[in-house]
Structure formats: structure tokens, C-alpha cells
Amino acid sequence: MYGSGIKALDDLANEFDGNSQSTLGSLDSQVSQNSFAFGDVCVEDERVLLYDSSVLEEEDERGVAHMVEL
């Protein structure tokens, strides 16, 4: 009587283990994909910031040159 109940619980535990392994594998894959996408966004943001910084620096140099002319 108890043997069949223990077997059923063991089977259920194995099923849960298989499901959790599958779920964790899918989650890991999604995290990896999103990490790559986030990295691409960060690289692009850095490029924009560097461009904006260089534009501001050029404008500052022009302003200083204009002040010197006055």
C-alpha cells in the first residue's frame, strides 16, 4: 500500500525536476539573448554620448575663439 504511494511521489518529483530543468534552460537562453541585446544598446548609447561630447567640445572651442576675437 505505501510502496505505490512512495513510487507515485517519486515519479511526481522526477517530473517536477524535469520541468524545472527545462524551465531553467529556457530562462537561461532568454537571459543570454537579452544580455546581448542590452550590450548592443549600451554600445550604441556610448557612441551617441561620445558624439555629443565631441560636438559640445567643438562648440565650446568656437565660442572661446569668438570671445578671443572680440
HELIX and SHEET records of a PDB file:
HELIX    1   1 TYR A    2  GLU A   69  1                                  68    
END                                                                             
